[in-house]
Every structure is written in structure tokens, then in C-alpha cells.
Amino acid sequence: MTGRKKNHNWLALTVEEPLEPELPICDPHHLWDVETGRVAPRYLLDEILQDVRGGHHIVSTVFIECGAMWKTDGPEALRPVGETEFVNRITAMSASGLYGRTRVAAGIVGIASLRLGAAAPVLDAQIAAGGGRFRGIRLGAVWDPDEAVPNHRTRPP
């Protein structure tokens, strides 16, 4: 692991044994790099593999969009495709079998802003970038006028 999570010592205080270690699990996860506002600045293949080897039978993971590695130029609607491209490269490493049996990001759930107009070209680009792994989109809709209530990171209206 190239970087330790900020909360590693806290997590190590309680170690729980798996209740059903033979039960196959598909675990949803995020992946990111160079994100200073997160618990850890990176969470890539090394970090996720360490986590999935904790005694449970994690056979695969599904990547859930988190705003990582968006493109910085080009049409605004297509910028999230960069995240799918980024994750698909990590997935290819996992699919090689060189890193163990767990298939990281065997499915990819990305994002497409439905507020920017025609979503079909964005969805087509996401599907192409996902290399057969793209499964759908997640679009945050949680909003409250009270700043004490956490809103989705995309700040929906």
C-alpha cells in the first residue's frame, strides 16, 4: 500500500470476524487518486485489495461514481467520462488475475448530468469507456436548504 488511510489506527481498534466467510459478496466501492478532501488522498487497487482480503469472500466489486478523474476540458456533459476511463484501466489490471481472485470494478456505475440536456451521447460515451463493464448512472438528488443537513456533492437544485 503506497499510502496509509488517516483512520487506519482507528479502524484497527476493532477487528470483526466474518459471520459467513464462504458467502460470495459483490461490494460497492469508490476509487480515487489525489483527492485531498477525503479520508485518504488515494484509494486505488493496492488499497482496495487490502480491504477485500479481510476474511470475507469478496468475489467482485462495483465502482460507484464519486467525482474522481473527471476531464478538465471538452464539453461539460462529457467530463465525467474521464472517471469511467480511469476506473476501466484499474479494472483491466484486476481482470488480469495477477492481483488475486477478487475482480475489482467488475461493474461500473457512473454519472451523467440529466440537467445539461441530451443524455444519450453521454451515456453512449460512458458505455464505450466502460469496456463492457458500464452498468448505469447514479445521480444525486439529496438536497435540503439547511446547511446542517449534508447535501449530495453535486449540489442538486
C-alpha positions in Angstrom: 0.0 0.0 0.0 1.5 3.3 -1.0 -0.4 5.4 1.5 -2.0 4.7 4.8 -5.5 5.8 5.5 -5.8 8.6 8.0 -8.2 6.4 10.0 -6.1 3.2 9.8 -5.3 3.1 13.5 -8.9 3.8 14.5 -10.1 1.0 12.2 -7.6 -1.4 13.7 -9.1 -1.0 17.2 -12.0 -3.3 16.3 -11.4 -6.4 14.2 -14.6 -8.3 13.4 -14.6 -11.9 12.2 -16.7 -12.5 9.1 -20.1 -14.1 10.0 -20.3 -16.1 6.8 -16.8 -16.3 5.3 -17.9 -18.5 2.4 -20.8 -16.2 1.3 -19.8 -14.7 -2.0 -20.1 -10.9 -1.9 -20.1 -8.1 -4.5 -19.0 -5.0 -2.7 -19.7 -1.4 -3.9 -16.7 0.9 -3.7 -15.2 4.2 -4.9 -11.7 4.6 -6.3 -9.8 7.9 -6.4 -6.4 9.5 -6.5 -5.1 12.9 -5.4 -8.2 13.9 -3.5 -7.2 16.0 -0.6 -10.7 16.3 0.9 -11.2 12.6 1.5 -10.2 10.4 4.5 -7.3 9.2 2.4 -5.8 11.1 -0.6 -5.9 7.9 -2.7 -7.8 4.7 -2.8 -6.6 2.6 -5.7 -6.0 -1.1 -6.5 -3.5 -1.6 -3.7 -5.8 -0.1 -1.1 -9.0 -1.9 -2.2 -7.2 -5.2 -2.4 -6.0 -4.9 1.2 -9.6 -4.1 2.3 -11.2 -7.0 0.4 -8.8 -9.5 1.9 -10.1 -9.1 5.4 -11.7 -12.6 5.7 -14.9 -12.1 3.7 -15.4 -13.8 0.4 -15.4 -10.7 -1.8 -15.6 -12.0 -5.3 -16.1 -8.7 -7.0 -16.7 -5.0 -6.5 -18.8 -2.5 -8.3 -17.4 1.0 -8.7 -19.8 3.8 -7.7 -19.1 7.2 -9.1 -17.5 9.7 -6.8 -16.3 12.6 -8.9 -12.8 11.3 -9.4 -10.7 12.0 -12.5 -13.2 14.0 -14.5 -11.8 15.5 -17.6 -10.8 19.1 -17.3 -11.7 20.2 -20.8 -14.1 19.4 -23.6 -17.9 19.5 -23.4 -19.1 19.8 -19.8 -21.5 16.9 -20.2 -18.7 14.5 -21.2 -16.3 15.4 -18.5 -17.5 12.5 -16.2 -16.5 10.0 -18.8 -12.9 10.5 -17.6 -13.8 8.8 -14.4 -15.1 5.7 -16.2 -11.9 5.6 -18.3 -9.8 5.9 -15.2 -11.7 3.1 -13.4 -11.7 0.8 -16.5 -7.9 0.9 -16.6 -7.8 -0.3 -12.9 -10.4 -2.9 -13.8 -8.2 -4.2 -16.6 -5.4 -4.7 -14.1 -7.7 -6.7 -11.7 -9.1 -8.7 -14.6 -5.6 -10.0 -15.4 -5.7 -12.2 -12.4 -2.3 -11.1 -11.3 -3.7 -9.4 -8.2 -5.9 -12.2 -6.8 -9.3 -13.6 -7.4 -11.4 -10.5 -6.5 -12.5 -8.7 -9.6 -12.3 -5.0 -8.8 -14.8 -2.8 -10.5 -16.4 -5.7 -12.4 -19.3 -3.3 -12.9 -19.1 0.5 -13.2 -21.8 2.9 -12.1 -21.0 6.4 -13.5 -22.8 9.7 -13.7 -24.4 11.7 -16.4 -26.0 15.1 -15.7 -29.6 15.0 -16.7 -29.7 18.8 -16.2 -27.4 19.5 -19.2 -29.8 18.4 -21.9 -29.5 15.3 -24.1 -28.0 12.5 -22.0 -27.9 9.9 -24.9 -24.5 11.0 -26.2 -23.0 11.0 -22.7 -24.4 7.5 -21.9 -23.0 6.2 -25.2 -19.6 7.6 -24.3 -19.8 6.1 -20.8 -20.7 2.7 -22.3 -17.8 2.9 -24.7 -15.4 4.0 -22.0 -16.5 1.2 -19.6 -15.2 -1.6 -21.8 -18.4 -3.7 -21.3 -18.5 -3.0 -17.6 -20.7 0.1 -17.5 -24.0 -0.7 -15.8 -25.7 2.6 -15.2 -25.7 6.0 -13.6 -26.2 7.4 -10.2 -27.4 11.0 -9.9 -27.5 12.6 -6.5 -30.9 14.1 -5.7 -30.5 14.8 -1.9 -30.9 18.4 -1.1 -32.0 20.4 2.0 -31.9 24.2 2.4 -30.5 23.7 5.9 -26.7 23.7 5.6 -26.5 21.4 8.7 -28.0 18.6 6.6 -25.4 17.1 4.2 -26.3 17.5 0.6 -25.0 15.4 -2.3 -21.6 16.6 -3.6 -23.2 17.7 -6.9 -25.3 20.2 -5.0 -28.6 19.4 -6.8 -31.2 22.2 -7.0 
